[in-house]
């Protein structure tokens, strides 16, 4: 399974927002700078995250972005779905008509089982889990 750039940058953007003190927004230009993402590309990322109800603007004229829900309630799968449809590691899982032998394919069961495992993994891991891991890694790092 290979995740596209939007999913990876979406996760990095969510991490950057989640690392801010509670209810303190972060500006898009700061996310772009800290995560080495072009502001133009970040527009697409921010837009998808807002449309999917994961982030919102803080109030005020010069507002930043905050999480719409606590990081403990945002799964990695929620972030994934902001950029991709339901997880399907092979095309025949999302569209059985894609393959002419879908009805009698033993491999399809294998792919489906792997798909379920991946989806459970992404669902059980939360943004809060990643923030905690990040803080632990930063604490061990000699470069801050």
N, C-alpha and C positions, 0 to 999 in steps of 0.2 A: 504494500500500500504506500503510495507516494502522495504526500499532501502538497497542494499547490501553494504558490507564493501568497495568495490572498489569505489562506487559512493560517499560514505561519506568521505573516505580518499582523493578522487580526489577533492572534494569540499574544504577540509581543506588545501590541497596542493595549490590549486588555490588561496585561501585566503592568504596564507603565501607569495606567489609570488606577489600578488596584493598589499600587505601591504608595499612592498619595495619602496623606492624612485624611481621615473621614470627612466627607463633604467639602473637601478642598479640591477644586477642579485643576486640571492640567491643560495648558494650551496646546493646540494642535502643533504649533511650531516647535514646542518643547518635546513633544512625543517624537516628531520627525527627527529632531536633532539627536535625542538620546538613543533612538533606535536605528538611526542611519537609514531612514526611509524618506524618499522624496515627498515633499508636501503635496504635490499633485497626485501621486499614487495613494498617499494617506487619505486624501479626500474620498476615494472609493471605499477604502477600508472603514473609515468613520461612518460614511453613509450607510453601509450595510449593517454595521453594529447598531446604529440608531434605529434603522428600519426594523430590525429584529428585536428591539426592546432591551438591549443589553447596556447601552449607555445613553446619557442625556446631557444637555448643557446645564451648567449651573446658572442661576439667575444673575441678571446684570448685563450691562452693555459689553464689557470685556470678560466674557465667561469662558471657562474651560469645560472639560468633560469630566463627568463622574459616572460611577456605576449606577445603574437603575435598581439593582438588587444587591444584597450582600454577596461578596465573592464566594462565600460558602454555598450559595444557591445557584451559582453559575458553573455548569459543567463544561468540560473541554468540548463535549459534543454540542452544547449550545453554541459555542463559538464556531465550531466546524460548520454547523447548519446555517450560520449567517452567510456563508460563502458557497456552500454546496448543497445539493438536495440530499435526501436520505442516503446513508452510506451504502454503497454497493461495490464490492471489490471487483466484480465482473459484471459486464453489461446485462447478462441474462437474468440476474437477480432483480434488477429494477424494471426490466422489460423482457418477459419470457418470449415474446415474439421475435426478439433479436436473433435467437438461435433456433434453427430448425429441429434440433434434437433435444431441446429443453425438457420435454416430457419424459425422456428415457435416459437422461444423463446422470450417471452415478457421481461424476465430479461436481455436479451442481449442489448435491448435498454437502460435500466437503467445503465448497466455497461458501455456502450458506452458513455452515457452522463457524467457519473462520470469520465471516461477516458479523455474526452474533457476538463472538468473543471480542472483536475490535470495538463494536458499538458499546458493549458493556464496559470495557476498559475506559473508553473516552467519556462515558456517562458517569462512572464512579469517581473519576478524578475531577476535582474542582479547581477553579481559579485560586481559591484560598490555599489549596494544597501546593500549587506552584509558587505562590507568593512566599509561603513558609520555606520551601526548598531554596528559593532565591535568596532569602534573607540569611539562611544558614550558610549558603555558599559564599555570599558576600562577607559574612563574619569570618570565614576561614581564609579569605583571599588576602594576600599581602598588598595587592593593588586595589585601591578603593576609589 
